[in-house]
Amino acid sequence: MQEIEALYRQHAAAILCFAWRLSGDRSTAEDIVSETFVRLMTRSTRVRTRTARAYLLAIARNAYLTRLRRLRREEPLIDEPQTTEASPERQREGRAVLEATLKALRRLPEGERAALLLRVDHDLPYEEVAAALDISEAAARVRVHRARLHLAATMQEEI
């Protein structure tokens, strides 16, 4: 027990810094330090003093990874039940925004509209947008940018 106490005094600060940088949260880092020394106490192997820091840092990293895996499986509780249907008012607003967007989209010049749709709707990289429209990649970037600006300006007028 005295050996673990000595190891704690000697290496706890370094492990805390390591765990804090891994997790980004002091409270989590403190938990990881505690977990590290609990795991050390439950191990039957003796720790060589020359490699104690590396051994403890490895235990801390494994404790952090275990915590991450556990957190990925958890889902937060929802305070209030969420409905899958929007209220009629929300649906009307959504339809109005959709109609205004489609109207503004139709006002765009065809080249800009096509470039924007290929980039946004179909998630094509600029290189493929350029190939599809038989223009340079720079021209494709310009068309998409202009289309976004025109669309935003038109939407401001509509809404």
matplotlib code that plots the C-alpha trace (Angstrom):
import matplotlib.pyplot as plt

x = [0.0, 2.9, 4.3, 1.0, 0.9, 4.4, 3.5, 0.5, 2.5, 5.1, 2.9, -0.7, 0.0, 1.4, -1.5, -4.0, -2.4, -2.4, -6.0, -7.2, -5.6, -7.2, -10.7, -10.8, -12.6, -11.0, -13.7, -13.4, -9.6, -9.8, -12.1, -9.5, -6.7, -8.8, -9.6, -5.9, -4.9, -7.8, -6.8, -3.2, -4.2, -6.3, -3.4, -1.3, 1.8, 4.5, 5.4, 9.0, 9.8, 11.7, 8.6, 6.0, 5.0, 4.6, 2.7, 0.4, -0.1, -1.1, -3.6, -5.0, -5.4, -7.2, -9.5, -10.2, -10.9, -13.2, -15.1, -15.5, -16.9, -19.3, -20.4, -21.0, -23.5, -25.4, -28.2, -29.3, -32.7, -35.2, -36.9, -40.1, -41.4, -40.9, -43.6, -42.8, -45.5, -45.1, -48.0, -50.2, -48.8, -45.2, -46.2, -47.7, -44.5, -42.4, -44.4, -44.2, -40.4, -40.2, -42.3, -40.3, -37.0, -38.2, -39.4, -36.0, -34.2, -36.2, -35.1, -31.4, -29.7, -29.6, -25.8, -25.8, -28.9, -27.4, -24.0, -25.7, -28.0, -25.1, -23.0, -25.7, -28.4, -26.1, -23.1, -20.7, -17.2, -16.4, -14.2, -17.2, -19.5, -17.1, -16.9, -20.7, -21.1, -18.1, -16.5, -13.3, -13.3, -12.7, -15.8, -17.8, -16.8, -17.8, -21.1, -22.0, -20.9, -22.9, -26.0, -25.8, -25.5, -28.4, -30.5, -29.9, -30.7, -33.9, -35.0, -34.5, -36.9, -39.4, -39.6]
y = [0.0, 2.4, 1.7, 2.8, 5.8, 6.8, 6.2, 8.4, 11.2, 11.0, 10.6, 11.8, 15.3, 14.0, 11.6, 14.4, 16.6, 13.8, 12.8, 16.4, 16.9, 13.7, 14.4, 18.2, 18.2, 18.4, 16.4, 13.6, 13.8, 13.4, 10.4, 8.9, 9.4, 7.7, 4.9, 4.5, 4.0, 1.7, -0.5, -0.4, -1.7, -4.5, -5.7, -8.6, -7.7, -5.5, -2.3, -1.5, 2.0, 2.8, 2.2, 3.3, 6.5, 4.9, 2.1, 4.5, 6.6, 3.5, 2.6, 6.2, 6.1, 2.7, 4.1, 7.1, 4.8, 2.6, 5.7, 6.9, 3.5, 3.6, 7.1, 6.2, 3.5, 5.9, 8.2, 11.3, 11.3, 13.6, 16.1, 16.2, 13.8, 14.9, 14.6, 13.5, 15.7, 19.4, 21.6, 22.8, 26.3, 25.0, 23.0, 26.1, 28.0, 25.2, 25.1, 28.8, 28.7, 25.8, 27.6, 30.8, 28.8, 27.0, 30.3, 32.0, 29.0, 29.3, 32.9, 32.0, 31.8, 28.2, 27.9, 29.0, 27.0, 23.8, 24.3, 24.9, 21.9, 19.6, 20.8, 21.0, 18.5, 15.9, 16.7, 16.6, 18.0, 21.1, 19.0, 16.9, 19.9, 21.4, 18.3, 17.9, 21.5, 21.5, 24.4, 24.9, 24.1, 27.8, 28.7, 26.1, 27.5, 31.0, 29.9, 28.1, 31.1, 33.5, 31.2, 31.2, 35.0, 35.5, 32.9, 34.5, 38.0, 36.7, 34.9, 38.1, 39.9, 37.0, 36.5]
z = [0.0, 0.8, -2.7, -4.3, -2.1, -3.2, -6.8, -6.4, -4.9, -7.6, -10.7, -10.0, -11.3, -14.6, -15.0, -14.3, -16.9, -19.4, -18.7, -18.7, -22.2, -23.4, -22.1, -22.1, -18.8, -15.3, -13.5, -16.0, -15.7, -11.9, -12.4, -14.7, -12.2, -9.6, -11.9, -12.8, -9.3, -8.5, -11.5, -10.3, -6.8, -8.3, -10.5, -9.2, -11.0, -9.4, -11.1, -11.8, -10.7, -13.9, -16.0, -13.5, -15.3, -18.7, -17.1, -15.3, -18.4, -20.3, -17.7, -17.7, -21.5, -21.3, -18.6, -20.9, -23.9, -21.8, -20.7, -24.4, -25.4, -22.5, -23.4, -27.1, -26.0, -23.7, -24.9, -22.9, -21.4, -23.1, -20.8, -22.7, -25.3, -28.8, -31.4, -34.9, -36.4, -36.7, -35.7, -38.5, -38.1, -38.4, -41.5, -43.1, -42.3, -43.7, -46.9, -47.3, -46.9, -49.4, -52.0, -51.6, -51.9, -55.1, -56.5, -55.8, -57.2, -60.5, -60.7, -60.8, -64.2, -65.4, -65.1, -61.5, -60.6, -62.1, -60.4, -57.0, -57.4, -58.4, -55.4, -52.7, -53.8, -55.1, -52.9, -55.8, -55.4, -57.4, -59.8, -60.7, -61.0, -63.4, -65.4, -65.6, -66.7, -69.0, -67.2, -65.2, -61.5, -60.7, -62.8, -60.9, -57.6, -58.8, -60.1, -56.8, -54.8, -57.0, -56.8, -53.0, -52.9, -55.3, -53.5, -50.1, -51.4, -53.1, -49.9, -47.9, -50.2, -50.2, -46.4]

ax = plt.figure().add_subplot(projection="3d")
ax.plot(x, y, z, "-o")
ax.set_aspect("equal")
plt.show()
